[in-house]
């Protein structure tokens, strides 16, 4: 702590006292979660499991070696929670209306024009596409239907939630990556990760809606161009988009 983080030495007694006090607060909530969840299943209750990171970070089906240490797929949620895998009935995949990435690695639909990238970066997310801790700019790109379709496939997605559509309202036109050109051959199927570095994006350009849709909760009130954008992506990925997020607040959601 002193030499690495340049902080004061840890007071063991004070830390022990603090941890003991916190332990007393959470003690009433400590239980055999496996039994608890099995009882909930038997009672017909709904159980919500949340997965962290995306399909491409899965060590088996992701972009190796740019992956994490354990599976990010929905099927493994049952393993972690201790419930039978057949009890997972609905799998909601969450994706942005554009693409973003942190760190190195293949990014086929990345915006290489830094001025255009920075414009989307400033408008993206809740407070921009910058690292929450470091403030480091994230890499951004257009929606990648090839990678998203693959992600839905390996997740077994039954429905999709698309977020941040409000961030695209400034654009005259919006490219969507619908294929990869690899050595002159265009594919819509996600390739072996070894081929990603030489993959070139194949774009279809859709008209923008040129207005602010932040906070809209009625799909019918979205501009036609925004509806067309959602429905085009839905067709490309082959999974129903049931939720469209129009802002970072929990009530800024459209259910289709």
Protein Blocks (a to p, Z undefined) as FASTA:
>chain_A
ZZmnopacddfklmmmmmmmmmmmmmmmgccfklmmmmmmmnopacddddehjfklpfkl
mccfbbcfbdfbfklmmmmnopafklpmbdcddddfbdcdededddfklcfblklmmmmm
mmgcjnopadfklopacddddddfklmmmmmmmnopabdcdehklmmmmpfbdcddfbdc
eehiacfbdcdfklmmmpccdddddddehiafehiabfklpcfklmmmmmmmmmmnopac
fbdcfbjbfklccdZZ
